[in-house]
Amino acid sequence: MVGLMGRVTGTIGPGLVGEVIVRVRGGAEHFLAYPAVAQERIERGTVVMVVEYLPPRTVYVTPAYDS
């Protein structure tokens, strides 16, 4: 999981549990998502990289590209 790219489908930020969709195992799956940097807000549609995975369905992400 770590290092895979995904797209934000539900805004991620302080006080918010967001959602991302990531292509894995030949399909696409949704994961609950938190920002890797505590106070960062990541808007819907942003391409992100998974930096930490907590089974079964939680990831910490950071934006893949600078805005």
PQR file with spaces between the fields and no chain letter, atoms N, CA, C, O and H, PARSE charges and radii, in Angstrom:
ATOM       1  N    MET     1       0.812   -1.206    0.000 -0.4000 1.5000
ATOM       2  CA   MET     1       0.000    0.000    0.000 -0.0000 2.0000
ATOM       3  C    MET     1       0.853    1.267    0.000  0.5500 1.7000
ATOM       4  O    MET     1       0.589    2.195   -0.765 -0.5500 1.4000
ATOM       5  N    VAL     2       1.875    1.307    0.858 -0.4000 1.5000
ATOM       6  CA   VAL     2       2.703    2.511    0.952 -0.0000 2.0000
ATOM       7  C    VAL     2       3.360    2.771   -0.397  0.5500 1.7000
ATOM       8  O    VAL     2       3.946    1.875   -1.005 -0.5500 1.4000
ATOM       9  H    VAL     2       2.089    0.554    1.480  0.4000 1.0000
ATOM      10  N    GLY     3       3.250    4.017   -0.852 -0.4000 1.5000
ATOM      11  CA   GLY     3       3.812    4.410   -2.140 -0.0000 2.0000
ATOM      12  C    GLY     3       2.806    4.410   -3.278  0.5500 1.7000
ATOM      13  O    GLY     3       3.091    4.949   -4.348 -0.5500 1.4000
ATOM      14  H    GLY     3       2.774    4.745   -0.359  0.4000 1.0000
ATOM      15  N    LEU     4       1.632    3.817   -3.071 -0.4000 1.5000
ATOM      16  CA   LEU     4       0.610    3.820   -4.120 -0.0000 2.0000
ATOM      17  C    LEU     4      -0.049    5.192   -4.215  0.5500 1.7000
ATOM      18  O    LEU     4      -0.130    5.927   -3.231 -0.5500 1.4000
ATOM      19  H    LEU     4       1.400    3.380   -2.203  0.4000 1.0000
ATOM      20  N    MET     5      -0.516    5.520   -5.412 -0.4000 1.5000
ATOM      21  CA   MET     5      -1.208    6.784   -5.645 -0.0000 2.0000
ATOM      22  C    MET     5      -2.708    6.552   -5.587  0.5500 1.7000
ATOM      23  O    MET     5      -3.199    5.464   -5.886 -0.5500 1.4000
ATOM      24  H    MET     5      -0.451    4.923   -6.211  0.4000 1.0000
ATOM      25  N    GLY     6      -3.425    7.597   -5.195 -0.4000 1.5000
ATOM      26  CA   GLY     6      -4.876    7.538   -5.143 -0.0000 2.0000
ATOM      27  C    GLY     6      -5.465    8.913   -5.384  0.5500 1.7000
ATOM      28  O    GLY     6      -4.740    9.876   -5.634 -0.5500 1.4000
ATOM      29  H    GLY     6      -3.026    8.481   -4.951  0.4000 1.0000
ATOM      30  N    ARG     7      -6.784    8.997   -5.308 -0.4000 1.5000
ATOM      31  CA   ARG     7      -7.480   10.271   -5.495 -0.0000 2.0000
ATOM      32  C    ARG     7      -8.441   10.469   -4.331  0.5500 1.7000
ATOM      33  O    ARG     7      -9.121    9.535   -3.905 -0.5500 1.4000
ATOM      34  H    ARG     7      -7.373    8.215   -5.105  0.4000 1.0000
ATOM      35  N    VAL     8      -8.488   11.701   -3.822 -0.4000 1.5000
ATOM      36  CA   VAL     8      -9.360   12.030   -2.695 -0.0000 2.0000
ATOM      37  C    VAL     8     -10.807   12.087   -3.172  0.5500 1.7000
ATOM      38  O    VAL     8     -11.124   12.795   -4.128 -0.5500 1.4000
ATOM      39  H    VAL     8      -7.936   12.459   -4.168  0.4000 1.0000
ATOM      40  N    THR     9     -11.687   11.338   -2.502 -0.4000 1.5000
ATOM      41  CA   THR     9     -13.113   11.355   -2.838 -0.0000 2.0000
ATOM      42  C    THR     9     -13.940   12.024   -1.749  0.5500 1.7000
ATOM      43  O    THR     9     -15.122   12.308   -1.946 -0.5500 1.4000
ATOM      44  H    THR     9     -11.430   10.763   -1.726  0.4000 1.0000
ATOM      45  N    GLY    10     -13.323   12.273   -0.608 -0.4000 1.5000
ATOM      46  CA   GLY    10     -13.962   12.990    0.502 -0.0000 2.0000
ATOM      47  C    GLY    10     -12.895   13.827    1.189  0.5500 1.7000
ATOM      48  O    GLY    10     -11.867   13.290    1.601 -0.5500 1.4000
ATOM      49  H    GLY    10     -12.363   12.043   -0.448  0.4000 1.0000
ATOM      50  N    THR    11     -13.117   15.129    1.321 -0.4000 1.5000
ATOM      51  CA   THR    11     -12.111   16.055    1.838 -0.0000 2.0000
ATOM      52  C    THR    11     -11.454   15.547    3.120  0.5500 1.7000
ATOM      53  O    THR    11     -12.122   15.052    4.028 -0.5500 1.4000
ATOM      54  H    THR    11     -13.952   15.565    0.986  0.4000 1.0000
ATOM      55  N    ILE    12     -10.123   15.684    3.169 -0.4000 1.5000
ATOM      56  CA   ILE    12      -9.311   15.248    4.302 -0.0000 2.0000
ATOM      57  C    ILE    12      -8.805   16.490    5.019  0.5500 1.7000
ATOM      58  O    ILE    12      -8.368   17.438    4.367 -0.5500 1.4000
ATOM      59  H    ILE    12      -9.581   16.086    2.431  0.4000 1.0000
ATOM      60  N    GLY    13      -8.855   16.505    6.343 -0.4000 1.5000
ATOM      61  CA   GLY    13      -8.329   17.651    7.073 -0.0000 2.0000
ATOM      62  C    GLY    13      -8.482   17.512    8.568  0.5500 1.7000
ATOM      63  O    GLY    13      -8.961   16.491    9.060 -0.5500 1.4000
ATOM      64  H    GLY    13      -9.210   15.734    6.872  0.4000 1.0000
ATOM      65  N    PRO    14      -8.068   18.558    9.307 -0.5600 1.5000
ATOM      66  CA   PRO    14      -8.190   18.538   10.763  0.2800 2.0000
ATOM      67  C    PRO    14      -9.653   18.348   11.177  0.5500 1.7000
ATOM      68  O    PRO    14     -10.524   19.098   10.736 -0.5500 1.4000
ATOM      69  N    GLY    15      -9.919   17.371   12.002 -0.4000 1.5000
ATOM      70  CA   GLY    15     -11.278   17.112   12.459 -0.0000 2.0000
ATOM      71  C    GLY    15     -12.144   16.384   11.449  0.5500 1.7000
ATOM      72  O    GLY    15     -13.325   16.150   11.707 -0.5500 1.4000
ATOM      73  H    GLY    15      -9.212   16.762   12.360  0.4000 1.0000
ATOM      74  N    LEU    16     -11.586   16.023   10.312 -0.4000 1.5000
ATOM      75  CA   LEU    16     -12.338   15.326    9.262 -0.0000 2.0000
ATOM      76  C    LEU    16     -11.696   13.976    8.968  0.5500 1.7000
ATOM      77  O    LEU    16     -10.472   13.871    8.888 -0.5500 1.4000
ATOM      78  H    LEU    16     -10.626   16.212   10.102  0.4000 1.0000
ATOM      79  N    VAL    17     -12.507   12.959    8.811 -0.4000 1.5000
ATOM      80  CA   VAL    17     -12.020   11.683    8.299 -0.0000 2.0000
ATOM      81  C    VAL    17     -12.376   11.683    6.826  0.5500 1.7000
ATOM      82  O    VAL    17     -13.552   11.650    6.464 -0.5500 1.4000
ATOM      83  H    VAL    17     -13.501   13.044    8.876  0.4000 1.0000
ATOM      84  N    GLY    18     -11.366   11.719    5.981 -0.4000 1.5000
ATOM      85  CA   GLY    18     -11.612   11.762    4.545 -0.0000 2.0000
ATOM      86  C    GLY    18     -11.660   10.368    3.948  0.5500 1.7000
ATOM      87  O    GLY    18     -11.643    9.359    4.653 -0.5500 1.4000
ATOM      88  H    GLY    18     -10.411   11.745    6.275  0.4000 1.0000
ATOM      89  N    GLU    19     -11.721   10.348    2.623 -0.4000 1.5000
ATOM      90  CA   GLU    19     -11.778    9.076    1.913 -0.0000 2.0000
ATOM      91  C    GLU    19     -10.953    9.195    0.640  0.5500 1.7000
ATOM      92  O    GLU    19     -10.962   10.230   -0.026 -0.5500 1.4000
ATOM      93  H    GLU    19     -11.734   11.167    2.050  0.4000 1.0000
ATOM      94  N    VAL    20     -10.237    8.117    0.308 -0.4000 1.5000
ATOM      95  CA   VAL    20      -9.492    8.067   -0.944 -0.0000 2.0000
ATOM      96  C    VAL    20      -9.824    6.772   -1.668  0.5500 1.7000
ATOM      97  O    VAL    20     -10.228    5.784   -1.055 -0.5500 1.4000
ATOM      98  H    VAL    20     -10.230    7.276    0.849  0.4000 1.0000
ATOM      99  N    ILE    21      -9.646    6.796   -2.978 -0.4000 1.5000
ATOM     100  CA   ILE    21      -9.790    5.585   -3.776 -0.0000 2.0000
ATOM     101  C    ILE    21      -8.409    5.262   -4.343  0.5500 1.7000
ATOM     102  O    ILE    21      -7.734    6.120   -4.912 -0.5500 1.4000
ATOM     103  H    ILE    21      -9.317    7.599   -3.476  0.4000 1.0000
ATOM     104  N    VAL    22      -8.010    4.003   -4.173 -0.4000 1.5000
ATOM     105  CA   VAL    22      -6.680    3.556   -4.581 -0.0000 2.0000
ATOM     106  C    VAL    22      -6.836    2.300   -5.430  0.5500 1.7000
ATOM     107  O    VAL    22      -7.645    1.427   -5.114 -0.5500 1.4000
ATOM     108  H    VAL    22      -8.558    3.306   -3.710  0.4000 1.0000
ATOM     109  N    ARG    23      -6.063    2.211   -6.507 -0.4000 1.5000
ATOM     110  CA   ARG    23      -6.087    1.007   -7.345 -0.0000 2.0000
ATOM     111  C    ARG    23      -5.191   -0.058   -6.711  0.5500 1.7000
ATOM     112  O    ARG    23      -3.980    0.123   -6.581 -0.5500 1.4000
ATOM     113  H    ARG    23      -5.407    2.920   -6.764  0.4000 1.0000
ATOM     114  N    VAL    24      -5.813   -1.170   -6.322 -0.4000 1.5000
ATOM     115  CA   VAL    24      -5.084   -2.292   -5.718 -0.0000 2.0000
ATOM     116  C    VAL    24      -5.677   -3.615   -6.180  0.5500 1.7000
ATOM     117  O    VAL    24      -6.871   -3.704   -6.464 -0.5500 1.4000
ATOM     118  H    VAL    24      -6.796   -1.317   -6.427  0.4000 1.0000
ATOM     119  N    ARG    25      -4.840   -4.633   -6.253 -0.4000 1.5000
ATOM     120  CA   ARG    25      -5.297   -5.987   -6.590 -0.0000 2.0000
ATOM     121  C    ARG    25      -6.187   -6.045   -7.832  0.5500 1.7000
ATOM     122  O    ARG    25      -7.174   -6.780   -7.850 -0.5500 1.4000
ATOM     123  H    ARG    25      -3.870   -4.561   -6.022  0.4000 1.0000
ATOM     124  N    GLY    26      -5.852   -5.289   -8.855 -0.4000 1.5000
ATOM     125  CA   GLY    26      -6.599   -5.334  -10.102 -0.0000 2.0000
ATOM     126  C    GLY    26      -7.917   -4.595  -10.088  0.5500 1.7000
ATOM     127  O    GLY    26      -8.694   -4.713  -11.035 -0.5500 1.4000
ATOM     128  H    GLY    26      -5.050   -4.692   -8.840  0.4000 1.0000
ATOM     129  N    GLY    27      -8.192   -3.839   -9.046 -0.4000 1.5000
ATOM     130  CA   GLY    27      -9.429   -3.065   -8.954 -0.0000 2.0000
ATOM     131  C    GLY    27      -9.173   -1.767   -8.223  0.5500 1.7000
ATOM     132  O    GLY    27      -8.028   -1.334   -8.095 -0.5500 1.4000
ATOM     133  H    GLY    27      -7.561   -3.743   -8.276  0.4000 1.0000
ATOM     134  N    ALA    28     -10.234   -1.148   -7.746 -0.4000 1.5000
ATOM     135  CA   ALA    28     -10.113    0.094   -6.984 -0.0000 2.0000
ATOM     136  C    ALA    28     -10.870   -0.078   -5.672  0.5500 1.7000
ATOM     137  O    ALA    28     -11.979   -0.612   -5.643 -0.5500 1.4000
ATOM     138  H    ALA    28     -11.164   -1.500   -7.851  0.4000 1.0000
ATOM     139  N    GLU    29     -10.246    0.385   -4.583 -0.4000 1.5000
ATOM     140  CA   GLU    29     -10.867    0.254   -3.269 -0.0000 2.0000
ATOM     141  C    GLU    29     -10.837    1.586   -2.543  0.5500 1.7000
ATOM     142  O    GLU    29      -9.943    2.406   -2.754 -0.5500 1.4000
ATOM     143  H    GLU    29      -9.345    0.818   -4.607  0.4000 1.0000
ATOM     144  N    HIS    30     -11.830    1.791   -1.682 -0.4000 1.5000
ATOM     145  CA   HIS    30     -11.922    3.013   -0.878 -0.0000 2.0000
ATOM     146  C    HIS    30     -11.306    2.773    0.493  0.5500 1.7000
ATOM     147  O    HIS    30     -11.435    1.692    1.069 -0.5500 1.4000
ATOM     148  H    HIS    30     -12.556    1.125   -1.511  0.4000 1.0000
ATOM     149  N    PHE    31     -10.630    3.804    1.007 -0.4000 1.5000
ATOM     150  CA   PHE    31     -10.011    3.735    2.328 -0.0000 2.0000
ATOM     151  C    PHE    31     -10.321    5.009    3.095  0.5500 1.7000
ATOM     152  O    PHE    31     -10.418    6.084    2.503 -0.5500 1.4000
ATOM     153  H    PHE    31     -10.525    4.682    0.539  0.4000 1.0000
ATOM     154  N    LEU    32     -10.478    4.896    4.417 -0.4000 1.5000
ATOM     155  CA   LEU    32     -10.568    6.077    5.266 -0.0000 2.0000
ATOM     156  C    LEU    32      -9.202    6.730    5.236  0.5500 1.7000
ATOM     157  O    LEU    32      -8.185    6.036    5.226 -0.5500 1.4000
ATOM     158  H    LEU    32     -10.400    4.023    4.898  0.4000 1.0000
ATOM     159  N    ALA    33      -9.159    8.064    5.223 -0.4000 1.5000
ATOM     160  CA   ALA    33      -7.879    8.746    5.048 -0.0000 2.0000
ATOM     161  C    ALA    33      -7.700    9.909    6.008  0.5500 1.7000
ATOM     162  O    ALA    33      -8.635   10.649    6.311 -0.5500 1.4000
ATOM     163  H    ALA    33      -9.985    8.628    5.232  0.4000 1.0000
ATOM     164  N    TYR    34      -6.473   10.044    6.474 -0.4000 1.5000
ATOM     165  CA   TYR    34      -6.052   11.154    7.324 -0.0000 2.0000
ATOM     166  C    TYR    34      -4.834   11.805    6.680  0.5500 1.7000
ATOM     167  O    TYR    34      -4.095   11.143    5.951 -0.5500 1.4000
ATOM     168  H    TYR    34      -5.713    9.442    6.228  0.4000 1.0000
ATOM     169  N    PRO    35      -4.613   13.103    6.941 -0.5600 1.5000
ATOM     170  CA   PRO    35      -3.423   13.751    6.375  0.2800 2.0000
ATOM     171  C    PRO    35      -2.161   13.312    7.116  0.5500 1.7000
ATOM     172  O    PRO    35      -2.182   13.159    8.337 -0.5500 1.4000
ATOM     173  N    ALA    36      -1.065   13.109    6.387 -0.4000 1.5000
ATOM     174  CA   ALA    36       0.212   12.752    7.011 -0.0000 2.0000
ATOM     175  C    ALA    36       0.745   13.919    7.835  0.5500 1.7000
ATOM     176  O    ALA    36       1.392   13.716    8.862 -0.5500 1.4000
ATOM     177  H    ALA    36      -1.048   13.233    5.395  0.4000 1.0000
ATOM     178  N    VAL    37       0.471   15.146    7.380 -0.4000 1.5000
ATOM     179  CA   VAL    37       0.838   16.359    8.118 -0.0000 2.0000
ATOM     180  C    VAL    37      -0.423   16.810    8.849  0.5500 1.7000
ATOM     181  O    VAL    37      -1.430   17.134    8.219 -0.5500 1.4000
ATOM     182  H    VAL    37      -0.054   15.312    6.545  0.4000 1.0000
ATOM     183  N    ALA    38      -0.366   16.830   10.169 -0.4000 1.5000
ATOM     184  CA   ALA    38      -1.551   16.982   11.025 -0.0000 2.0000
ATOM     185  C    ALA    38      -2.539   18.080   10.629  0.5500 1.7000
ATOM     186  O    ALA    38      -3.738   17.803   10.576 -0.5500 1.4000
ATOM     187  H    ALA    38       0.452   16.567   10.681  0.4000 1.0000
ATOM     188  N    GLN    39      -2.113   19.281   10.354 -0.4000 1.5000
ATOM     189  CA   GLN    39      -3.037   20.392   10.094 -0.0000 2.0000
ATOM     190  C    GLN    39      -3.314   20.629    8.609  0.5500 1.7000
ATOM     191  O    GLN    39      -3.923   21.636    8.248 -0.5500 1.4000
ATOM     192  H    GLN    39      -1.139   19.506   10.397  0.4000 1.0000
ATOM     193  N    GLU    40      -2.879   19.729    7.763 -0.4000 1.5000
ATOM     194  CA   GLU    40      -3.052   19.889    6.320 -0.0000 2.0000
ATOM     195  C    GLU    40      -4.485   19.549    5.897  0.5500 1.7000
ATOM     196  O    GLU    40      -5.092   18.614    6.418 -0.5500 1.4000
ATOM     197  H    GLU    40      -2.384   18.911    8.057  0.4000 1.0000
ATOM     198  N    ARG    41      -5.007   20.315    4.957 -0.4000 1.5000
ATOM     199  CA   ARG    41      -6.329   20.050    4.374 -0.0000 2.0000
ATOM     200  C    ARG    41      -6.110   19.645    2.919  0.5500 1.7000
ATOM     201  O    ARG    41      -5.406   20.331    2.178 -0.5500 1.4000
ATOM     202  H    ARG    41      -4.514   21.075    4.533  0.4000 1.0000
ATOM     203  N    ILE    42      -6.712   18.538    2.518 -0.4000 1.5000
ATOM     204  CA   ILE    42      -6.559   18.030    1.156 -0.0000 2.0000
ATOM     205  C    ILE    42      -7.946   17.932    0.540  0.5500 1.7000
ATOM     206  O    ILE    42      -8.795   17.176    1.012 -0.5500 1.4000
ATOM     207  H    ILE    42      -7.284   17.982    3.121  0.4000 1.0000
ATOM     208  N    GLU    43      -8.163   18.693   -0.505 -0.4000 1.5000
ATOM     209  CA   GLU    43      -9.484   18.797   -1.126 -0.0000 2.0000
ATOM     210  C    GLU    43      -9.801   17.603   -2.018  0.5500 1.7000
ATOM     211  O    GLU    43      -8.913   16.893   -2.492 -0.5500 1.4000
ATOM     212  H    GLU    43      -7.473   19.307   -0.888  0.4000 1.0000
ATOM     213  N    ARG    44     -11.080   17.414   -2.224 -0.4000 1.5000
ATOM     214  CA   ARG    44     -11.600   16.368   -3.108 -0.0000 2.0000
ATOM     215  C    ARG    44     -11.001   16.524   -4.505  0.5500 1.7000
ATOM     216  O    ARG    44     -10.897   17.639   -5.015 -0.5500 1.4000
ATOM     217  H    ARG    44     -11.801   17.990   -1.839  0.4000 1.0000
ATOM     218  N    GLY    45     -10.610   15.419   -5.118 -0.4000 1.5000
ATOM     219  CA   GLY    45     -10.042   15.438   -6.459 -0.0000 2.0000
ATOM     220  C    GLY    45      -8.523   15.485   -6.498  0.5500 1.7000
ATOM     221  O    GLY    45      -7.928   15.280   -7.556 -0.5500 1.4000
ATOM     222  H    GLY    45     -10.694   14.512   -4.703  0.4000 1.0000
ATOM     223  N    THR    46      -7.887   15.751   -5.362 -0.4000 1.5000
ATOM     224  CA   THR    46      -6.427   15.832   -5.301 -0.0000 2.0000
ATOM     225  C    THR    46      -5.807   14.440   -5.428  0.5500 1.7000
ATOM     226  O    THR    46      -6.288   13.479   -4.829 -0.5500 1.4000
ATOM     227  H    THR    46      -8.371   15.917   -4.502  0.4000 1.0000
ATOM     228  N    VAL    47      -4.736   14.346   -6.215 -0.4000 1.5000
ATOM     229  CA   VAL    47      -3.987   13.096   -6.315 -0.0000 2.0000
ATOM     230  C    VAL    47      -3.055   13.023   -5.108  0.5500 1.7000
ATOM     231  O    VAL    47      -2.338   13.978   -4.811 -0.5500 1.4000
ATOM     232  H    VAL    47      -4.345   15.127   -6.702  0.4000 1.0000
ATOM     233  N    VAL    48      -3.071   11.889   -4.419 -0.4000 1.5000
ATOM     234  CA   VAL    48      -2.287   11.728   -3.195 -0.0000 2.0000
ATOM     235  C    VAL    48      -1.441   10.458   -3.250  0.5500 1.7000
ATOM     236  O    VAL    48      -1.684    9.560   -4.056 -0.5500 1.4000
ATOM     237  H    VAL    48      -3.654   11.113   -4.661  0.4000 1.0000
ATOM     238  N    MET    49      -0.435   10.409   -2.365 -0.4000 1.5000
ATOM     239  CA   MET    49       0.390    9.215   -2.207 -0.0000 2.0000
ATOM     240  C    MET    49       0.196    8.677   -0.789  0.5500 1.7000
ATOM     241  O    MET    49       0.188    9.434    0.181 -0.5500 1.4000
ATOM     242  H    MET    49      -0.237   11.139   -1.710  0.4000 1.0000
ATOM     243  N    VAL    50       0.042    7.372   -0.689 -0.4000 1.5000
ATOM     244  CA   VAL    50      -0.100    6.722    0.615 -0.0000 2.0000
ATOM     245  C    VAL    50       1.277    6.665    1.277  0.5500 1.7000
ATOM     246  O    VAL    50       2.228    6.138    0.700 -0.5500 1.4000
ATOM     247  H    VAL    50       0.049    6.756   -1.477  0.4000 1.0000
ATOM     248  N    VAL    51       1.378    7.217    2.504 -0.4000 1.5000
ATOM     249  CA   VAL    51       2.651    7.197    3.229 -0.0000 2.0000
ATOM     250  C    VAL    51       2.611    6.265    4.443  0.5500 1.7000
ATOM     251  O    VAL    51       3.654    5.911    4.991 -0.5500 1.4000
ATOM     252  H    VAL    51       0.606    7.646    2.973  0.4000 1.0000
ATOM     253  N    GLU    52       1.413    5.871    4.858 -0.4000 1.5000
ATOM     254  CA   GLU    52       1.279    4.905    5.956 -0.0000 2.0000
ATOM     255  C    GLU    52      -0.042    4.159    5.789  0.5500 1.7000
ATOM     256  O    GLU    52      -1.048    4.742    5.386 -0.5500 1.4000
ATOM     257  H    GLU    52       0.565    6.159    4.412  0.4000 1.0000
ATOM     258  N    TYR    53      -0.029    2.876    6.101 -0.4000 1.5000
ATOM     259  CA   TYR    53      -1.216    2.026    5.982 -0.0000 2.0000
ATOM     260  C    TYR    53      -1.473    1.343    7.314  0.5500 1.7000
ATOM     261  O    TYR    53      -0.582    0.708    7.878 -0.5500 1.4000
ATOM     262  H    TYR    53       0.788    2.402    6.429  0.4000 1.0000
ATOM     263  N    LEU    54      -2.702    1.478    7.817 -0.4000 1.5000
ATOM     264  CA   LEU    54      -3.114    0.808    9.050 -0.0000 2.0000
ATOM     265  C    LEU    54      -4.255   -0.144    8.706  0.5500 1.7000
ATOM     266  O    LEU    54      -5.375    0.304    8.461 -0.5500 1.4000
ATOM     267  H    LEU    54      -3.426    1.994    7.359  0.4000 1.0000
ATOM     268  N    PRO    55      -3.991   -1.447    8.685 -0.5600 1.5000
ATOM     269  CA   PRO    55      -5.044   -2.400    8.347  0.2800 2.0000
ATOM     270  C    PRO    55      -6.230   -2.267    9.293  0.5500 1.7000
ATOM     271  O    PRO    55      -6.019   -1.944   10.462 -0.5500 1.4000
ATOM     272  N    PRO    56      -7.467   -2.499    8.853 -0.5600 1.5000
ATOM     273  CA   PRO    56      -7.731   -3.019    7.527  0.2800 2.0000
ATOM     274  C    PRO    56      -7.979   -1.955    6.460  0.5500 1.7000
ATOM     275  O    PRO    56      -7.735   -2.235    5.287 -0.5500 1.4000
ATOM     276  N    ARG    57      -8.458   -0.725    6.801 -0.4000 1.5000
ATOM     277  CA   ARG    57      -8.852    0.197    5.735 -0.0000 2.0000
ATOM     278  C    ARG    57      -8.540    1.655    6.050  0.5500 1.7000
ATOM     279  O    ARG    57      -9.341    2.534    5.730 -0.5500 1.4000
ATOM     280  H    ARG    57      -8.657   -0.498    7.755  0.4000 1.0000
ATOM     281  N    THR    58      -7.404    1.929    6.664 -0.4000 1.5000
ATOM     282  CA   THR    58      -7.048    3.308    6.985 -0.0000 2.0000
ATOM     283  C    THR    58      -5.687    3.644    6.396  0.5500 1.7000
ATOM     284  O    THR    58      -4.750    2.850    6.477 -0.5500 1.4000
ATOM     285  H    THR    58      -6.753    1.215    6.923  0.4000 1.0000
ATOM     286  N    VAL    59      -5.588    4.835    5.799 -0.4000 1.5000
ATOM     287  CA   VAL    59      -4.318    5.291    5.231 -0.0000 2.0000
ATOM     288  C    VAL    59      -4.032    6.726    5.656  0.5500 1.7000
ATOM     289  O    VAL    59      -4.946    7.500    5.941 -0.5500 1.4000
ATOM     290  H    VAL    59      -6.349    5.480    5.733  0.4000 1.0000
ATOM     291  N    TYR    60      -2.759    7.061    5.692 -0.4000 1.5000
ATOM     292  CA   TYR    60      -2.310    8.441    5.863 -0.0000 2.0000
ATOM     293  C    TYR    60      -1.709    8.846    4.532  0.5500 1.7000
ATOM     294  O    TYR    60      -0.923    8.103    3.945 -0.5500 1.4000
ATOM     295  H    TYR    60      -2.017    6.432    5.460  0.4000 1.0000
ATOM     296  N    VAL    61      -2.081   10.032    4.057 -0.4000 1.5000
ATOM     297  CA   VAL    61      -1.687   10.443    2.710 -0.0000 2.0000
ATOM     298  C    VAL    61      -1.098   11.849    2.698  0.5500 1.7000
ATOM     299  O    VAL    61      -1.282   12.636    3.626 -0.5500 1.4000
ATOM     300  H    VAL    61      -2.720   10.635    4.534  0.4000 1.0000
ATOM     301  N    THR    62      -0.387   12.131    1.617 -0.4000 1.5000
ATOM     302  CA   THR    62       0.147   13.457    1.363 -0.0000 2.0000
ATOM     303  C    THR    62      -0.100   13.770   -0.113  0.5500 1.7000
ATOM     304  O    THR    62      -0.097   12.855   -0.936 -0.5500 1.4000
ATOM     305  H    THR    62      -0.238   11.492    0.863  0.4000 1.0000
ATOM     306  N    PRO    63      -0.313   15.046   -0.469 -0.5600 1.5000
ATOM     307  CA   PRO    63      -0.514   15.372   -1.883  0.2800 2.0000
ATOM     308  C    PRO    63       0.683   14.908   -2.719  0.5500 1.7000
ATOM     309  O    PRO    63       1.830   15.062   -2.299 -0.5500 1.4000
ATOM     310  N    ALA    64       0.420   14.350   -3.883 -0.4000 1.5000
ATOM     311  CA   ALA    64       1.480   13.825   -4.738 -0.0000 2.0000
ATOM     312  C    ALA    64       2.227   14.938   -5.462  0.5500 1.7000
ATOM     313  O    ALA    64       3.405   14.781   -5.783 -0.5500 1.4000
ATOM     314  H    ALA    64      -0.511   14.225   -4.224  0.4000 1.0000
ATOM     315  N    TYR    65       1.566   16.046   -5.720 -0.4000 1.5000
ATOM     316  CA   TYR    65       2.166   17.146   -6.472 -0.0000 2.0000
ATOM     317  C    TYR    65       1.953   18.441   -5.717  0.5500 1.7000
ATOM     318  O    TYR    65       0.953   18.599   -5.016 -0.5500 1.4000
ATOM     319  H    TYR    65       0.609   16.174   -5.459  0.4000 1.0000
ATOM     320  N    ASP    66       2.893   19.373   -5.857 -0.4000 1.5000
ATOM     321  CA   ASP    66       2.723   20.693   -5.251 -0.0000 2.0000
ATOM     322  C    ASP    66       1.629   21.451   -5.974  0.5500 1.7000
ATOM     323  O    ASP    66       1.492   21.348   -7.193 -0.5500 1.4000
ATOM     324  H    ASP    66       3.705   19.245   -6.427  0.4000 1.0000
ATOM     325  N    SER    67       0.848   22.216   -5.218 -0.4000 1.5000
ATOM     326  CA   SER    67      -0.245   22.995   -5.826 -0.0000 2.0000
ATOM     327  C    SER    67       0.245   24.349   -6.247  0.5500 1.7000
ATOM     328  O    SER    67      -0.528   25.147   -6.778 -0.5500 1.4000
ATOM     329  H    SER    67       0.959   22.300   -4.228  0.4000 1.0000
